[in-house]
Amino acid sequence: MGTSSVTTLLADKPILSGEGNLFIQTTKVEKVEREAYVNVRKGKIIPGYKISLTLGWAGEAQDAAGNSLLKAEGLVEIPYIADENAHQI
């Protein structure tokens, strides 16, 4: 999966769309580092991967009338996604 595919999947996506008067969305993919590898153990071919990424986000809290109370933005770093911890997702 190329960087453009990751960007398409993760950039400009809503996380919260008004639940609790909160609006949060990803803004852009800041950084993607990835590695794919193949190991051979006991005659079996075992593919694997490692990914780390940094996403930008923006959020807003509104009152019941829809007036903006607070806006914030930042980065979230996901330092390690790998085949060995796929069951934890």
MOGIJO-V323854 format. One record per pair of residues at least 12 apart in sequence whose C-alpha atoms are under 10 Angstrom apart, sorted by the first residue. I is the first residue (numbers start at 1). J is the second residue. If there is no record, write none. Layout:
((I/J) (I/J))
This chain:
((1/34) (2/32) (2/34) (3/29) (3/31) (3/32) (3/33) (3/34) (4/29) (6/29) (6/32) (6/53) (7/27) (7/28) (7/29) (7/30) (7/31) (7/32) (7/55) (8/28) (8/29) (9/29) (10/25) (10/26) (10/27) (10/28) (10/29) (10/55) (10/56) (11/25) (11/26) (11/27) (11/28) (11/29) (11/30) (11/55) (11/56) (11/57) (12/24) (12/25) (12/26) (12/27) (12/28) (12/29) (12/56) (12/57) (12/58) (13/25) (13/26) (13/27) (13/28) (13/57) (14/26) (14/27) (14/57) (14/58) (14/59) (15/57) (15/58) (15/59) (16/59) (16/60) (17/59) (18/60) (18/61) (18/62) (18/66) (20/61) (20/62) (20/63) (20/64) (21/60) (21/61) (21/62) (21/63) (21/64) (21/65) (21/66) (21/67) (21/68) (21/69) (22/59) (22/60) (22/61) (22/62) (22/63) (22/68) (22/70) (22/71) (23/58) (23/59) (23/60) (23/61) (23/62) (23/71) (24/57) (24/58) (24/59) (24/60) (24/61) (24/71) (24/72) (24/73) (25/56) (25/57) (25/58) (25/59) (25/60) (25/73) (26/55) (26/56) (26/57) (26/58) (26/59) (26/73) (26/74) (26/75) (26/76) (27/55) (27/56) (27/57) (27/58) (27/59) (27/73) (27/74) (27/75) (28/54) (28/55) (28/56) (28/57) (28/58) (28/75) (29/53) (29/54) (29/55) (29/56) (29/57) (29/75) (29/76) (30/53) (30/54) (30/55) (30/56) (30/75) (30/76) (30/77) (31/52) (31/53) (31/54) (31/55) (31/56) (31/77) (32/51) (32/52) (32/53) (32/54) (32/55) (32/78) (32/79) (33/50) (33/51) (33/52) (33/53) (33/54) (33/79) (33/80) (34/49) (34/50) (34/51) (34/52) (34/53) (34/80) (34/81) (34/82) (35/48) (35/49) (35/50) (35/51) (35/52) (35/82) (36/48) (36/49) (36/50) (36/51) (36/82) (36/83) (37/49) (37/50) (47/83) (48/82) (48/83) (48/84) (49/81) (49/82) (49/83) (49/84) (50/79) (50/80) (50/81) (50/82) (50/83) (50/84) (50/85) (51/78) (51/79) (51/80) (51/81) (51/82) (51/83) (52/77) (52/78) (52/79) (52/80) (52/81) (52/82) (53/76) (53/77) (53/78) (53/79) (53/80) (53/81) (54/75) (54/76) (54/77) (54/78) (54/79) (55/74) (55/75) (55/76) (55/77) (55/78) (56/73) (56/74) (56/75) (56/76) (56/77) (57/72) (57/73) (57/74) (57/75) (57/76) (58/71) (58/72) (58/73) (58/74) (58/75) (59/71) (59/72) (59/73) (59/74) (60/72) (60/73))
